[in-house]
Amino acid sequence: MRRHFFEVLALLLFGGSMLFFYECASYLAKRDYVASIILLTIGCSVIAVGKELARLALVQKE
């Protein structure tokens, strides 16, 4: 049961990071470089956490 929870949570985090990258691109189009760098950092952090949860779900394999 925990494996499925970790898989769903990892997918949600990957999707959330894609939203951060989309917003980063929209801020780049507005030439707001500081906000886009902040969003890029947050997106990379969220994708790193999702990667670790996906790895944990792989270890939980029954």
C-alpha positions as CSV (number, residue, x, y, z in Angstrom):
1,M,0.0,0.0,0.0
2,R,2.8,2.4,0.8
3,R,4.4,1.7,-2.5
4,H,1.4,3.0,-4.4
5,F,1.2,6.0,-2.2
6,F,4.8,6.9,-3.0
7,E,4.2,6.3,-6.7
8,V,1.2,8.7,-6.8
9,L,3.0,11.3,-4.7
10,A,6.1,11.1,-7.0
11,L,3.8,11.6,-10.0
12,L,2.1,14.6,-8.4
13,L,5.5,16.1,-7.6
14,F,6.7,15.6,-11.2
15,G,3.5,17.3,-12.4
16,G,3.9,20.1,-9.9
17,S,7.5,20.7,-11.1
18,M,6.3,21.0,-14.6
19,L,3.9,23.8,-13.5
20,F,6.8,25.6,-11.9
21,F,8.8,25.3,-15.2
22,Y,5.8,26.6,-17.2
23,E,5.5,29.6,-14.9
24,C,9.3,30.1,-15.2
25,A,8.9,30.3,-19.0
26,S,6.1,32.8,-18.7
27,Y,8.1,35.0,-16.4
28,L,11.0,34.8,-18.9
29,A,8.7,36.0,-21.6
30,K,7.8,39.0,-19.4
31,R,11.6,39.6,-18.9
32,D,11.4,39.1,-15.1
33,Y,14.6,37.2,-14.7
34,V,14.8,37.1,-10.9
35,A,11.4,35.5,-10.5
36,S,12.2,33.0,-13.2
37,I,15.5,32.0,-11.5
38,I,13.6,31.5,-8.2
39,L,10.9,29.4,-10.0
40,L,13.6,27.4,-11.8
41,T,15.3,26.6,-8.4
42,I,12.0,25.6,-6.8
43,G,11.1,23.4,-9.8
44,C,14.4,21.6,-9.7
45,S,14.0,21.1,-5.9
46,V,10.5,19.6,-6.4
47,I,11.7,17.3,-9.1
48,A,14.6,16.1,-6.9
49,V,12.1,15.2,-4.1
50,G,9.9,13.4,-6.7
51,K,12.9,11.5,-7.9
52,E,13.8,10.4,-4.4
53,L,10.2,9.3,-3.7
54,A,10.1,7.3,-7.0
55,R,13.3,5.6,-5.9
56,L,11.8,4.8,-2.5
57,A,8.7,3.4,-4.3
58,L,11.0,1.2,-6.3
59,V,12.7,-0.1,-3.1
60,Q,9.3,-0.9,-1.6
61,K,8.6,-3.3,-4.5
62,E,6.9,-6.4,-3.1
